[in-house]
């Protein structure tokens, strides 16, 4: 478990380089108000996955940071 995050990060970086180098074809990205020319397919795939991860993190933040309002007590089980 000591080197788990290091290995995971190394694998992620290697996949990023593989995607970037195996897809060198240039495309044109036409967004709503901006047009990007000369972007490789590999970098556009990497960028879209990264943006999707950030959006999903922001959408999950309220659920992750929500505190549990129910406080469980052991006094419910006590019947004299």
Secondary structure, DSSP 8 states (H G I E B T S, - for coil): -TTHHHHHHHHHHHHHHHHHHH---EEEEE-SS-EEEEEEHHHHHHHHHHHHHHHHHHHHHHHHH--------GGGG---
